[in-house]
Amino acid sequence: MNARERMLGRLRAAAPAPSPAGAMRELDARIAAHYDGPRPDAAALVDGLENALRGSRADVWRATAAEWPAQLAARLAQHGVKRLLLDPSRAEGAALHGALEGGIEALPFNGPLEGWKGELFNTVDAGFTMARSGIAATGTLILEPDAGTPRTVSLVPPLHVALVYADTLHATLHDAARDERWRDGMPTNLVLVSGPSKTSDIQQTLAFGAHGPRWMWVIIVTGEQP
C-alpha cells in the first residue's frame, strides 16, 4: 500500500460519508433556517406578486371567481384578439369560453404541434393558462403543462394570459418547493414565468416579444376557489 492509499484510508475511517438521505435532510434544514422568520400574510403575498409582475412589465389585476371571465373576455376583444388557445375541459377554460364575445374563436390544443405549427405561429393571437401557484418575492407563476395546455400555449402566442388563485401563492421558491412537497414527487415539467419575453441582445436595447410573448396579462383570483 503506497502513501496515497494509506492517507485516503485514514480519511475514510475518520469521517464516514453521510447517507444520501441524511445529507438531503441536513441541506433542507440549512435552507429552511436561512428562510426562517415571519411569513407574509395572504394580502402581502398578493401585493408582492402584483408589484413584482408589474415591475416586469406584466398587466395585472384582481378579480373574484365570478368576475374574471367577463372582465377578461372584454379585454381580449378590446385588444383585438381573434383566436385564443384554451383548454375547454378545465372549469376555468369553460368559463372563459362561455364569456367570449362573438368575434373571438376559442381553439383547443388537440393535435400534434407538427400538424398545425404554421397556423399556430401565424394566426393565434393569445394563449390562456392556469398557474399551479405563484411566488410573490419574484413575481413568478408556476405552470404545470399538460396535454390540454402544453408549454407552447404560454410560449408562442404574442399574448400570454394566466390565471392564478390568491390562495396558492408562496413567499419564495423555497416555500413553494417545501409546501408543495416537490421532493416527494416533483412534476416532470414545470415552467416558471416572470413576465413577457424580453431581450437586450441587440445594441443593448430592451425589446419585448423577440423570443416569446410580447404581452403578459395576469388575473389574480381573490376569495375562495369555486
Backbone bond lengths (Angstrom), bond angles and torsions (degrees), N, CA, C in turn:
res aa  C-N    CA-C-N  psi(-1)  N-CA   C-N-CA  omega(-1)  CA-C   N-CA-C  phi
1 M - - - 1.466 - - 1.539 108.29 -
2 N 1.324 116.96 127.50 1.458 119.78 -178.96 1.534 110.50 -85.30
3 A 1.349 115.65 177.74 1.465 121.28 -175.66 1.523 112.01 -63.29
4 R 1.337 117.49 -38.84 1.471 120.67 -179.43 1.517 110.91 -63.16
5 E 1.319 117.64 -45.11 1.455 121.53 -179.51 1.521 111.33 -65.18
6 R 1.344 117.05 -38.59 1.470 119.24 177.72 1.526 111.17 -64.56
7 M 1.360 116.79 -40.67 1.459 120.59 -179.95 1.526 110.63 -64.96
8 L 1.320 116.67 -44.85 1.463 119.82 178.81 1.520 110.90 -63.62
9 G 1.295 117.90 -37.67 1.455 120.93 178.61 1.512 111.81 -62.42
10 R 1.349 117.08 -42.21 1.468 120.06 178.56 1.522 111.44 -65.59
11 L 1.345 116.80 -39.77 1.462 120.11 179.64 1.527 111.26 -64.13
12 R 1.318 116.40 -43.03 1.473 119.79 179.94 1.520 111.29 -64.85
13 A 1.302 116.39 -39.00 1.461 119.88 -179.58 1.524 111.83 -70.29
14 A 1.321 117.27 -34.16 1.465 120.76 -177.25 1.518 112.62 -76.97
15 A 1.334 117.69 -33.86 1.473 120.54 -174.87 1.523 109.36 -136.96
16 P 1.340 116.63 80.19 1.465 119.04 178.58 1.528 111.29 -60.14
17 A 1.307 115.88 141.21 1.466 120.94 -177.85 1.521 110.16 -66.78
18 P 1.341 117.50 136.25 1.460 119.88 177.18 1.526 110.66 -67.56
19 S 1.293 116.26 155.69 1.458 119.77 177.56 1.526 109.25 -67.80
20 P 1.348 118.18 153.27 1.469 119.95 178.25 1.526 112.60 -55.70
21 A 1.337 117.25 -40.02 1.469 119.74 -179.92 1.527 110.44 -65.44
22 G 1.346 116.65 -41.75 1.457 119.68 178.84 1.512 112.12 -65.45
23 A 1.329 116.36 -38.37 1.464 119.93 178.28 1.523 111.09 -63.90
24 M 1.334 117.08 -39.66 1.459 120.44 179.86 1.516 110.86 -67.66
25 R 1.343 117.27 -39.03 1.462 120.13 178.32 1.527 110.74 -64.14
26 E 1.332 115.06 -40.32 1.462 119.05 179.22 1.522 110.87 -65.01
27 L 1.326 116.54 -42.28 1.467 120.35 179.06 1.524 110.62 -64.76
28 D 1.337 117.24 -43.80 1.466 120.55 177.87 1.522 110.90 -58.92
29 A 1.331 116.84 -41.97 1.461 120.41 -178.95 1.524 111.14 -64.96
30 R 1.332 116.95 -40.19 1.468 120.09 179.54 1.526 110.86 -65.83
31 I 1.340 117.68 -41.83 1.465 120.68 179.22 1.523 110.24 -66.53
32 A 1.338 116.42 -43.52 1.464 120.05 179.64 1.524 110.68 -61.02
33 A 1.337 117.04 -40.27 1.465 120.26 179.12 1.520 111.10 -63.09
34 H 1.327 116.34 -35.90 1.466 120.45 179.13 1.529 110.90 -62.77
35 Y 1.340 116.60 -36.41 1.458 120.83 -176.49 1.528 113.18 -96.05
36 D 1.309 116.77 2.74 1.459 119.16 -179.33 1.523 110.72 -61.20
37 G 1.308 115.41 145.30 1.463 120.66 179.48 1.511 108.77 147.23
38 P 1.327 116.95 178.43 1.467 119.85 -179.30 1.526 111.15 -60.63
39 R 1.307 116.09 133.64 1.464 120.33 177.67 1.522 109.84 -87.84
40 P 1.328 118.04 140.46 1.460 119.87 176.82 1.526 110.55 -61.47
41 D 1.334 115.95 147.05 1.457 118.27 176.06 1.525 109.75 -79.43
42 A 1.326 116.44 177.69 1.467 120.86 -173.74 1.521 111.84 -60.38
43 A 1.324 116.77 -41.47 1.466 119.89 -179.29 1.518 111.14 -64.82
44 A 1.338 117.05 -39.29 1.462 120.90 180.00 1.527 110.98 -66.68
45 L 1.328 117.16 -35.48 1.462 120.28 178.01 1.527 110.88 -64.56
46 V 1.327 116.70 -43.47 1.463 120.24 178.84 1.529 110.05 -64.13
47 D 1.328 116.92 -45.38 1.467 120.69 178.59 1.524 110.87 -59.69
48 G 1.335 116.10 -44.11 1.453 120.02 -178.51 1.517 112.48 -63.60
49 L 1.343 116.41 -45.39 1.463 120.01 179.28 1.523 110.54 -61.78
50 E 1.322 116.39 -46.68 1.459 120.25 -177.88 1.528 111.29 -61.99
51 N 1.322 117.35 -46.57 1.464 120.43 -177.86 1.526 111.61 -64.62
52 A 1.329 116.18 -41.52 1.465 119.18 -179.32 1.527 111.21 -67.43
53 L 1.333 117.50 -40.33 1.461 120.29 177.87 1.522 111.27 -65.09
54 R 1.308 116.97 -41.35 1.464 119.84 177.20 1.531 110.57 -62.05
55 G 1.332 116.28 -36.36 1.453 119.67 176.73 1.516 112.80 -64.24
56 S 1.334 117.29 -22.27 1.466 122.24 177.39 1.527 111.99 -96.07
57 R 1.313 116.83 12.19 1.467 124.30 176.43 1.532 112.78 72.75
58 A 1.324 117.29 30.48 1.457 120.73 171.62 1.524 108.93 -92.58
59 D 1.327 116.79 151.56 1.461 122.99 175.28 1.529 107.15 -94.80
60 V 1.319 117.57 118.78 1.466 122.16 -171.99 1.523 109.57 -126.09
61 W 1.333 115.57 138.61 1.464 119.18 169.99 1.525 109.69 -148.79
62 R 1.321 114.11 163.79 1.462 121.17 -179.47 1.524 109.82 -108.83
63 A 1.325 115.57 147.83 1.455 120.68 178.98 1.517 109.01 -158.23
64 T 1.312 116.03 159.06 1.458 119.97 174.60 1.529 109.09 -83.44
65 A 1.330 115.31 169.79 1.456 119.99 179.89 1.527 111.63 -62.09
66 A 1.326 117.28 -29.49 1.459 120.55 179.47 1.527 112.37 -80.46
67 E 1.325 117.36 -26.76 1.466 121.21 -172.75 1.523 114.95 -87.84
68 W 1.334 117.05 -36.31 1.454 118.53 -165.35 1.525 115.74 -63.65
69 P 1.361 121.80 -36.18 1.472 117.93 -177.54 1.532 113.07 -59.70
70 A 1.320 117.49 -45.90 1.465 120.10 -179.74 1.524 111.11 -67.87
71 Q 1.332 117.01 -39.83 1.460 120.24 178.91 1.529 110.85 -61.70
72 L 1.323 116.28 -46.50 1.452 119.85 -179.12 1.522 111.20 -66.93
73 A 1.316 118.05 -41.86 1.463 120.89 179.37 1.529 110.96 -58.88
74 A 1.333 116.73 -41.58 1.462 119.94 179.20 1.529 111.29 -66.11
75 R 1.314 117.30 -40.76 1.466 120.60 179.76 1.522 111.56 -67.33
76 L 1.323 116.61 -38.02 1.459 119.62 178.00 1.528 110.51 -62.74
77 A 1.319 116.71 -43.23 1.465 120.20 178.62 1.533 110.60 -63.54
78 Q 1.306 116.79 -42.09 1.466 121.00 -179.95 1.530 111.09 -65.05
79 H 1.329 116.18 -33.85 1.467 121.04 179.91 1.531 111.86 -74.41
80 G 1.329 116.85 -14.43 1.458 121.03 -179.61 1.514 114.77 90.21
81 V 1.327 117.49 19.03 1.460 121.24 179.09 1.528 110.06 -69.15
82 K 1.320 116.00 129.96 1.466 121.42 178.04 1.531 112.28 -110.97
83 R 1.329 116.68 -31.47 1.464 120.43 -177.92 1.522 108.11 -132.33
84 L 1.327 116.10 125.67 1.464 122.91 -173.29 1.519 110.31 -126.67
85 L 1.329 116.92 126.69 1.466 121.34 174.00 1.521 109.31 -82.56
86 L 1.314 116.89 128.88 1.466 121.03 173.58 1.516 109.54 -156.13
87 D 1.321 115.48 162.22 1.461 121.75 179.36 1.530 108.34 -102.40
88 P 1.337 118.95 103.31 1.465 121.02 -177.14 1.519 113.94 -72.03
89 S 1.349 117.67 -9.24 1.465 119.76 179.92 1.526 111.71 -78.36
90 R 1.325 118.14 -17.30 1.457 121.94 176.19 1.518 109.31 -88.74
91 A 1.325 116.35 149.76 1.459 120.34 -177.65 1.521 110.90 -59.66
92 E 1.339 117.74 -41.09 1.459 120.69 -178.74 1.526 111.23 -67.91
93 G 1.334 116.98 -39.82 1.454 120.04 176.96 1.521 111.89 -63.58
94 A 1.332 116.29 -41.15 1.464 120.21 178.54 1.526 110.92 -66.08
95 A 1.335 117.45 -39.16 1.466 120.90 179.13 1.523 110.81 -63.55
96 L 1.330 117.22 -42.91 1.460 119.92 178.72 1.518 110.99 -67.97
97 H 1.323 116.40 -41.71 1.472 120.86 178.50 1.526 110.50 -55.90
98 G 1.323 116.42 -43.34 1.457 120.12 -178.63 1.511 113.86 -69.37
99 A 1.340 117.35 -21.71 1.459 120.84 -178.23 1.523 113.63 -94.14
100 L 1.345 117.67 -10.59 1.457 120.62 -175.26 1.524 111.96 -63.81
101 E 1.310 115.06 144.00 1.452 120.44 175.94 1.524 109.99 -76.60
102 G 1.331 115.84 163.02 1.464 121.13 -170.47 1.512 115.72 -60.22
103 G 1.328 117.77 -26.02 1.454 119.65 -176.87 1.508 114.81 -83.80
104 I 1.339 118.59 2.11 1.463 121.84 -177.54 1.526 109.61 -111.63
105 E 1.320 116.16 124.60 1.466 121.73 178.81 1.519 109.53 -95.73
106 A 1.330 116.78 126.43 1.458 121.97 177.61 1.526 108.99 -91.97
107 L 1.335 116.03 128.23 1.458 121.13 -177.53 1.520 110.68 -118.02
108 P 1.320 118.78 127.07 1.470 120.01 171.76 1.521 110.01 -82.72
109 F 1.315 116.49 151.16 1.465 120.81 175.50 1.518 106.25 -91.16
110 N 1.334 116.02 86.96 1.466 118.53 -170.19 1.520 113.60 -123.85
111 G 1.334 116.66 28.28 1.460 118.65 177.80 1.508 110.54 -153.71
112 P 1.351 117.35 165.17 1.463 120.35 178.44 1.526 110.95 -59.09
113 L 1.324 115.90 142.03 1.456 120.94 -178.40 1.522 111.60 -57.21
114 E 1.323 117.64 -38.00 1.464 121.11 -177.16 1.532 112.14 -59.90
115 G 1.335 116.00 -27.63 1.454 119.42 -175.69 1.518 114.62 -76.90
116 W 1.316 117.33 -19.42 1.474 118.04 -178.45 1.534 111.68 -145.78
117 K 1.327 115.51 32.89 1.459 120.29 -178.96 1.529 111.45 -60.47
118 G 1.338 117.03 -44.87 1.462 119.77 -179.33 1.511 112.05 -61.45
119 E 1.321 117.00 -43.78 1.467 121.43 178.44 1.523 111.06 -63.63
120 L 1.323 115.92 -43.45 1.458 120.36 -178.39 1.526 111.24 -62.00
121 F 1.316 116.69 -47.48 1.456 120.32 -175.96 1.530 112.52 -73.84
122 N 1.328 118.12 -24.02 1.462 120.41 -172.10 1.518 115.17 -106.66
123 T 1.341 118.47 -21.60 1.464 118.53 -172.12 1.525 114.95 -125.45
124 V 1.324 118.36 -12.04 1.464 120.53 -179.16 1.531 108.94 -87.81
125 D 1.320 116.38 129.13 1.464 121.59 -174.19 1.522 113.73 -93.84
126 A 1.328 118.15 -28.40 1.466 120.21 -173.49 1.522 110.11 -155.04
127 G 1.332 114.95 155.48 1.460 121.91 174.77 1.518 109.92 -128.23
128 F 1.321 116.89 138.21 1.463 122.58 -178.42 1.517 109.23 -111.06
129 T 1.345 116.44 127.19 1.461 121.11 -179.96 1.524 110.52 -129.77
130 M 1.329 114.43 157.42 1.459 122.76 173.25 1.517 108.32 -105.80
131 A 1.331 116.76 126.46 1.461 120.08 177.50 1.521 109.67 -81.87
132 R 1.310 115.42 138.05 1.470 121.20 174.11 1.523 110.19 -66.33
133 S 1.349 115.92 -39.14 1.461 122.66 -179.09 1.524 108.16 -169.81
134 G 1.334 116.10 -175.25 1.454 120.01 -179.56 1.520 110.94 -145.51
135 I 1.338 115.88 159.52 1.464 122.81 -179.48 1.519 107.79 -119.32
136 A 1.323 116.56 113.94 1.459 120.94 -173.44 1.520 112.57 -68.53
137 A 1.307 117.92 -39.20 1.466 121.26 -173.33 1.522 112.41 -60.44
138 T 1.321 117.29 -34.10 1.458 120.99 -175.26 1.524 113.41 -114.61
139 G 1.334 117.93 -0.95 1.456 119.93 -176.90 1.515 111.49 63.72
140 T 1.325 116.02 47.36 1.461 121.70 -174.26 1.523 111.06 -115.24
141 L 1.321 115.78 135.80 1.462 121.50 172.80 1.519 108.73 -101.40
142 I 1.318 115.91 138.69 1.460 121.81 177.40 1.525 107.75 -103.49
143 L 1.325 115.92 113.95 1.463 121.79 179.78 1.523 108.80 -104.50
144 E 1.318 115.73 142.07 1.466 121.30 176.38 1.527 108.25 -118.85
145 P 1.339 116.75 89.79 1.472 119.83 -176.41 1.520 111.91 -60.04
146 D 1.337 114.71 149.57 1.455 120.93 175.04 1.522 107.82 -144.31
147 A 1.321 116.95 -171.29 1.462 120.32 -175.22 1.528 111.49 -63.65
148 G 1.331 117.63 -35.36 1.459 120.44 -178.83 1.515 113.47 -79.01
149 T 1.334 116.35 -27.89 1.468 121.34 179.41 1.522 108.64 -136.07
150 P 1.334 117.76 76.27 1.461 119.88 179.24 1.529 111.54 -70.93
151 R 1.323 116.04 174.58 1.465 120.72 -178.73 1.521 112.10 -56.06
152 T 1.322 116.53 -31.03 1.461 121.26 -176.99 1.520 112.20 -55.85
153 V 1.326 117.75 -32.85 1.468 121.08 -176.50 1.523 111.13 -63.09
154 S 1.329 116.85 -34.08 1.464 120.28 -179.58 1.520 113.10 -94.13
155 L 1.323 118.14 -8.78 1.461 121.10 -173.39 1.521 114.45 -108.83
156 V 1.333 118.57 -28.74 1.466 120.28 -170.97 1.526 114.45 -97.32
157 P 1.342 121.15 -52.51 1.463 119.54 -176.56 1.533 111.97 -60.72
158 P 1.325 118.15 149.12 1.470 120.48 -178.58 1.522 114.22 -65.60
159 L 1.324 117.81 -20.26 1.467 122.07 176.66 1.521 109.10 -121.03
160 H 1.324 116.24 123.43 1.460 121.70 175.02 1.521 108.19 -108.52
161 V 1.322 116.63 121.21 1.462 122.58 177.77 1.521 108.22 -110.44
162 A 1.320 116.89 126.06 1.464 121.20 -178.08 1.520 110.49 -126.10
163 L 1.313 115.63 140.81 1.456 122.45 177.30 1.520 108.52 -112.71
164 V 1.330 117.60 132.22 1.459 120.98 178.09 1.522 108.73 -136.85
165 Y 1.320 116.79 138.51 1.460 121.46 178.58 1.528 109.73 -86.97
166 A 1.327 114.92 135.60 1.465 120.15 -176.95 1.521 112.17 -58.57
167 D 1.325 117.94 -32.30 1.471 119.49 -176.75 1.529 113.54 -80.68
168 T 1.350 117.31 6.06 1.463 120.14 175.18 1.532 111.68 -105.06
169 L 1.323 118.31 5.34 1.455 120.80 -173.58 1.526 111.78 -80.21
170 H 1.332 114.67 146.95 1.463 123.28 176.00 1.524 108.77 -120.81
171 A 1.322 116.10 157.54 1.462 119.56 179.03 1.521 111.52 -73.33
172 T 1.335 117.86 -43.78 1.465 122.82 -175.81 1.526 109.83 -138.00
173 L 1.339 114.74 169.90 1.460 120.05 175.07 1.525 110.70 -61.80
174 H 1.320 117.02 -37.29 1.470 120.65 177.99 1.524 110.17 -60.89
175 D 1.320 117.18 -43.80 1.459 120.23 178.52 1.523 111.03 -62.05
176 A 1.332 116.82 -41.00 1.463 119.95 179.38 1.521 110.98 -61.55
177 A 1.330 116.65 -47.85 1.466 120.28 -179.03 1.518 111.42 -63.59
178 R 1.340 116.62 -38.35 1.463 120.22 -177.72 1.528 110.93 -75.50
179 D 1.334 117.66 -48.88 1.460 120.64 -174.41 1.531 112.12 -70.28
180 E 1.330 117.02 -32.07 1.464 120.36 177.83 1.536 111.77 -88.72
181 R 1.334 116.30 -0.82 1.466 123.68 175.37 1.533 111.76 54.51
182 W 1.334 114.56 51.99 1.463 119.22 178.53 1.520 111.52 -59.34
183 R 1.331 117.87 -30.93 1.463 119.60 -177.43 1.522 111.90 -66.04
184 D 1.333 117.82 -19.94 1.462 120.85 179.49 1.525 112.72 -87.21
185 G 1.302 117.03 -1.70 1.459 120.50 -179.27 1.508 110.49 155.01
186 M 1.321 116.72 65.37 1.460 121.28 -178.87 1.516 109.88 -61.48
187 P 1.342 117.48 136.52 1.468 119.45 177.25 1.522 110.49 -56.53
188 T 1.318 116.10 148.20 1.459 119.83 -176.73 1.520 112.26 -71.78
189 N 1.335 117.84 -18.48 1.456 119.46 -174.87 1.529 109.52 -147.36
190 L 1.312 116.83 105.28 1.457 121.88 173.90 1.522 108.63 -118.17
191 V 1.328 116.30 142.29 1.462 122.17 177.10 1.525 107.88 -117.69
192 L 1.325 117.30 125.43 1.456 122.70 178.28 1.526 108.38 -102.57
193 V 1.325 116.75 122.56 1.466 121.95 -175.50 1.517 108.79 -122.63
194 S 1.328 116.08 128.26 1.467 120.62 -178.17 1.523 112.36 -127.34
195 G 1.326 117.35 33.44 1.458 120.42 177.52 1.513 110.90 133.57
196 P 1.330 117.75 179.74 1.463 121.17 177.76 1.522 111.06 -66.90
197 S 1.325 115.77 164.09 1.454 120.71 178.91 1.527 110.07 -68.46
198 K 1.317 115.98 135.39 1.467 118.74 178.68 1.523 110.32 -147.24
199 T 1.322 115.28 152.72 1.455 122.02 178.82 1.522 109.08 -151.49
200 S 1.324 115.33 154.86 1.463 120.20 172.82 1.522 109.17 -132.26
201 D 1.331 116.15 30.00 1.462 121.22 -177.91 1.525 112.11 -66.62
202 I 1.324 117.39 -32.84 1.459 121.42 -174.69 1.524 109.41 -93.51
203 Q 1.317 116.86 110.65 1.468 123.75 177.80 1.527 112.40 55.21
204 Q 1.334 116.73 23.60 1.466 122.30 178.23 1.537 111.94 56.44
205 T 1.313 116.63 30.98 1.468 122.36 177.16 1.520 108.58 -103.41
206 L 1.326 117.34 124.46 1.461 120.86 -178.15 1.520 110.38 -67.68
207 A 1.322 115.71 124.56 1.464 121.41 179.55 1.516 108.88 -130.94
208 F 1.320 115.88 145.14 1.465 121.90 -178.77 1.525 110.02 -109.18
209 G 1.333 115.83 142.50 1.452 121.18 173.67 1.515 115.96 88.86
210 A 1.321 118.51 6.56 1.468 119.70 -177.94 1.525 111.97 -71.09
211 H 1.316 117.39 -34.38 1.468 120.93 -175.11 1.526 112.50 -122.51
212 G 1.306 118.02 15.49 1.460 121.08 -177.34 1.512 109.85 170.81
213 P 1.329 117.86 -157.51 1.464 120.72 -176.55 1.531 112.90 -59.05
214 R 1.321 114.33 138.36 1.462 120.50 176.62 1.521 111.21 -81.51
215 W 1.334 115.79 -30.17 1.461 121.15 -179.90 1.531 109.11 -125.14
216 M 1.324 115.40 148.20 1.459 120.90 173.53 1.516 108.75 -135.06
217 W 1.321 116.06 127.33 1.466 122.74 175.06 1.519 107.91 -112.88
218 V 1.318 116.03 137.54 1.468 121.25 178.04 1.517 109.21 -129.01
219 I 1.321 115.87 125.49 1.468 121.60 174.48 1.525 107.25 -105.28
220 I 1.324 115.91 120.77 1.454 121.22 175.22 1.521 107.82 -95.75
221 V 1.314 116.66 113.71 1.462 120.79 -176.60 1.534 108.60 -86.70
222 T 1.300 115.28 116.58 1.452 121.20 -179.57 1.534 110.38 -95.57
223 G 1.314 116.13 164.01 1.458 119.58 -177.06 1.510 110.26 82.61
224 E 1.310 116.36 -174.36 1.465 121.71 -176.53 1.513 110.73 -74.46
225 Q 1.348 115.50 147.46 1.458 120.34 174.04 1.521 109.06 -69.62
226 P 1.350 116.23 145.68 1.469 119.01 179.31 1.525 111.73 -68.75
